[in-house]
Amino acid sequence: MKIVVGMLAIVGMVFAAGVCAAQPGYQIVSVADGGTIKGTVKWLGPLPHLTSLEIDKDPQICDPDGNHKQRDLERLLVAPDGGIANAVIFLRDVTRGKPMDLIAGRQYLNQKNCRYEPHILLVPVGGNLQVKSSDPTLHTVHMTGASDYNLPFTLKDQIINRPMNRAGAVQLRCNAGHVWMNGEMIVASHPYYAVTDQNGYFELSQVPPGDYEIVAWHEGWKIVGESPLYDVMTQRRVKRPVFSDPVIWSKHVSVPARDAVVVDFTLSEHPPQLPVGR
């Protein structure tokens, strides 16, 4: 296996710019001699203090077992060995390659026990996002960013489908008073995207041989403020957390024909900085 050389780190960018930098005219071609990029995203150093929020609405639905009075915001999930889940890895400026084959399970959102499952969605441009509520209470899925739907769910097992027409990042929040509910969706313009698993592992397959910039994106975990919100059901004002900007950093990679290359990323309390002279 060949090891990646060269690194270019970019921090504090909004993800929409990173995604939309890809060429809009992606061409599907046969990739008979494609290579594979695999690797991990891991946390480096002590873990930061992570805030959880009180489950102060619909506890019988949001916490049916009564075991968790607080809800983790799921913005930074680190395995015992340091692997970071829910980072998005993608290739920038890809113009041709395999057909779109993003994982189907990340194109379907379920609202269950007042959580978004999965926390990170990955939907192709022009594809449909299917949203379901498994909870017998009012939820809304309010989207901002590359999509701006505001979808109300008044019935248990209600399903709504919506097309995703613009590439970029979409923030998901609940406007029905469940202020801890949050998630992110990436609308992708080509198939070379992956979300790290619970151990921080990712893999991109059938990549045409050549040189690329591979980008790691993390949604950000710090709470930097609060935004007021009116809960129409309880007719009271609540406060929803505002999160820090995503962290984006990248490396250069050469993909060999019919072989694999390893790319590993690290993230810490002090994000990667732009190298001197770059």
QUIGI-V680707 format. One record per backbone hydrogen bond with DSSP energy under -0.5 kcal/mol. NH is the residue of the N-H (numbers start at 1). CO is the residue of the C=O. Records with the same first field share a line. If there is no record, write none. Layout:
NH = CO / CO
This chain:
2 = 260
4 = 262
8 = 250
17 = 14
18 = 14
19 = 15
20 = 16
21 = 17
22 = 19
26 = 24
27 = 95
29 = 97
34 = 31
35 = 207
36 = 259
37 = 204
38 = 36 / 261
39 = 202
41 = 200
42 = 265
43 = 82
44 = 267
53 = 71
55 = 69
56 = 54
61 = 58
62 = 58
63 = 59
64 = 61
66 = 63
69 = 67
71 = 53
72 = 70
73 = 51
78 = 76
79 = 83
82 = 79
84 = 41
85 = 77 / 83
86 = 196
87 = 84
88 = 217
89 = 87 / 194
90 = 215
91 = 192
92 = 213
97 = 27
98 = 206
106 = 103
107 = 104
108 = 105
109 = 130
110 = 117
111 = 132
112 = 110 / 115
115 = 112
117 = 110 / 115
121 = 184
122 = 106
123 = 186
125 = 188
126 = 164
127 = 124
129 = 162
130 = 107 / 128
131 = 129 / 160
132 = 109
133 = 158
134 = 111 / 132
135 = 111
137 = 135
139 = 153
141 = 151
142 = 140 / 173
143 = 141 / 149
144 = 171
146 = 169
151 = 141
152 = 150
153 = 139
154 = 152
157 = 133
158 = 155
160 = 131
162 = 129
164 = 127
165 = 163
168 = 187
170 = 185
171 = 144
172 = 183
173 = 142
174 = 181
175 = 173
179 = 177
181 = 178
183 = 172
184 = 119
185 = 170
186 = 121
187 = 168 / 185
188 = 123 / 186
193 = 191
194 = 89
196 = 87
197 = 201
200 = 197
202 = 39
204 = 37
207 = 35
208 = 206
210 = 255
212 = 253
213 = 92
214 = 212 / 251
215 = 90
216 = 249
217 = 88
218 = 247
224 = 222 / 242
225 = 242
227 = 240
229 = 238
231 = 229 / 236
232 = 230
235 = 231
236 = 231
238 = 229
240 = 227
242 = 225
244 = 222
247 = 218
249 = 216
250 = 8
251 = 214
252 = 6
253 = 212
255 = 210 / 253
256 = 254
258 = 33
259 = 256
261 = 36
262 = 2
263 = 38
265 = 40
267 = 42
271 = 269
278 = 275
